[in-house]
Amino acid sequence: MSGQNKSVKYVKLGLIDYEEAWDHQTKLFEEIVAIKIRNRKEQRRELTPNHLLFCSHPNVFTLGKSGDEQNLLVDRTTREKKNISYYKINRGGDITYHGPGQIVGYPILDLDNFFTDIHLYLRCLEEAVIRTLNEYGIESGRIEGLTGVWLEANGKNPRKICAMGVKSSRWVTMHGFAFNLNTDINYYKYIVPCGIEDKAVTSLNLELGKTIDQEEVEHHLLKHLSTIFKMKIEYGK
């Protein structure tokens, strides 16, 4: 396709309130959609931008639009005591946890710049995490019918290390993935993660038995995303 823009503006937001990050990615998402609508109506060929945000959040549970609220196992009073926020949001998937020690990645991409296949998009996000884990000598993979990245995917003790849930409209994406590094996985006991009752959750520091250098993991992850999507990363603020 002519007129593709494979440049992606990469920004690290650091530890940021979930709603603030949601508002920010929504703004970027709507700007891209507006360009596409204008191009279509006015027969223009303005290139659409792409964005990649890395961040982490204070403790928060988020429930996807197809999720079951019964998978949230604690009431508001308990959440307030433990300082855990809760949002019903507009991504796919069920309930998940975000907290310090995660890499939360929000690719806001116009897939017309890459490929128009949402299933391939999810598999490519998973592949970037799988390759990143390989850098640490950890073998990981997928479980058929389930989104995300798993350790011992086909073994006796499958456990999820990276959850995913996305929204797309007019081939523009938002939301993304949560990769557990130094994450306190005790918070997962307050939910049924992703609505899956019979499988565990893990983190990279649990698997390796040491504190993980988050910047190093971000570097590997960014490298693999760039290769898989054939992105040109531009560093922004």
N, C-alpha and C positions, 0 to 999 in steps of 0.2 A: 504494500500500500504506500502510495506517495504521500508526502506530507506528514510522516511520522516524527514524533519528537521523543527520543529515547533518553533525553537528559532528565535526571531526577534530582530535585533539591532535597538534600538530606539535612535534617535539623534535630539536634538533641534537646529535648525539653526538660530533662532532669526529672526530679520528683515533682509531680504536678497533680493538683486536684483532678479527679476523674471528670467532673462536669466541665471544668475549664478546658481540658484537653478535647472533650467531646465537642464543645462549641467551636474550638479552633479547627478541628478536622472537618466539621460540618461546613464551616465557612469556605475552606479550601475546596471541598467536594462541590458545593453549590456554585462556586466560581467556574469550575471546569464544566459542569453541566450547562451553565448559562452560555459559555462560549460555544458548546456543541449545538445548542438550540439556535443560537444566533447564526452560526455557520450554515445550519440547515435552512433556516428561514430566508437568509439573505444571500445564499449560495456563496458564502465566503469560505476561505481556507486558512483561517487563523489557527496556528498551532496551539494545541492544548498543553498546559504544564502538567508535571507530575511531582508528587511530594512523597517523602518518606520520613516519618516522625518516629524517633525512639524516645521512650520515657519510662517512668515507673509511677505508680500511684500509691497514696496512702490506702490503708485497708478498705476494700470495697467489694461488694458482690454485684454482679450485673446479670440480668436475666434477658435472654434473647426473645425476639417476638414470638417464636414458636415454643418457648420454654414453659415448663410447668412450675407454678409458684410453690407447689408442695415440695419441690426439691430444695427450697430454702427452709432450713430446719430450726431457725431461731427467730424469735419475735423481735419487734422493734425495741422493746425495753432492753433485751439482752444485747442487741446490736449497739444501742446507745452506750451501755455500760462498757462494752469492749471497743467502742469507738470505730465501728464498722459502718460505712455508708452502704446504700442500696439503691440501684437504679434499674428500672425497666427500660430497655434500649431497643434500637431499631436494627440490630444485626440478626443474622441467623444463629441457630444453636440454642442451647439451654442456659443453665446458670454456671457461672464461673467466678473465680476469685482473682483479684489483682491486689498486689501489695509490694512493699519494699523488697528489693532483691530479685525482682523480675526484670527482664527486658520485655516491655510492651511495644510492639511495632505496629504502626498505622501507615500502611501504604495507601496513599490517595492517588491512584493511577488512572489514567485513561487507557483502558485495555486496547482501544483502537490503535494505540501507539506500539503495542506489543503483540497480543493475540486475543481474539474474542472467544474465549472459552473459560468459563468461571471454574469448571472442574479442574482444568489444567492449571489455572491460576493457583488454586488451593494446593495442588500437588507440588507446584514449584515453590511455594512458601514452605511446605513441609520438607522438600528436598534441601533447601538452604539450611534448615535446622539440622537435618540428618548429617549433612556434610560438616557443619560446625561441630557437632558432637564427635564426629570422626577425628577431628583435630585433637580431641582429648582421649582418644582410644576407646570411645564408647560406641558400641554398635546399636543402632536404633532403626525403627522402621514404621510401617503403617499396619493398621488392622482394617481389613476390608469392611466397608460400610460405616467406619468411624473416622471423623476428621481429627487431625492432630498427629503428633509424633510420640511414639511409644518405645519403651525399653522392653526387651523380651516380648516383642509383639506377638509372637506365636509360641511363647513358652508358658511355663506354669505360673509365672508371676508378672503378667503384663502391667505396666504402670506408665501413666502419661507424664511426660515432661514438658510438653508444649501444647497448649490449647489454641484453637482457632475459631473465629466466627467473623463473617464479613457481610457487608451490604453492598449491592451494586445496582446502579441505575444508569441506563444509557451507556453501559460498559465502563462507568466510572466506579471505583471501589472506595470503601472506607471501612473502618474498624480493621481487625487483623489478627495478631497472634500475641500470646503471653507465654514466654519462655522462662521456666523456673531455674534460677541460678542459686542465689542465697536465700531463697524464699522460705518463710516459716510455714511449712505445710500443715501445721496444726489447725490453721483456719479452714482448711478443707473439710474438717469434721462437722462444720456447721451447715454444710450443703451436701447435696448429692451431685458431685462435679459432673457437669455436662449431662446430667440425668442418667449417668451410668453407675449402677449400684455395685457391680461385681468386680471392679477394677480399681487399682490404687493410683495414687499420684506421687510423684517424686520430684527431686530437684538435682541439679548438677553437683551441688556441694554435698548432698547426702550420698550420691553415687561415688564421689571421689574422696569423701572424708576430709575435705578441706575447704576453706573459704575461697571463692572464685573471684578472679579479677574481672569485673564486669566490663571494663573498657576493652580488655583483650578479647572477650567473647563478642562484643559489639563489632570489633574490627574484623574478626573471622566471619561473622554473620553478614556484615555489609559486603565483604568480598564475595561471598557465595551468592548473595542476592544479585549483585552486579553481574556476575558471570552467567547465572541461570537466565536472568531476564534480558541480558545484553544491555544493561543500563549504563549510562554515563553519569556517575555520581558527581553532583556539584554541592559543595558544603555551604550551608547557609546559616543564618542566625534567626 
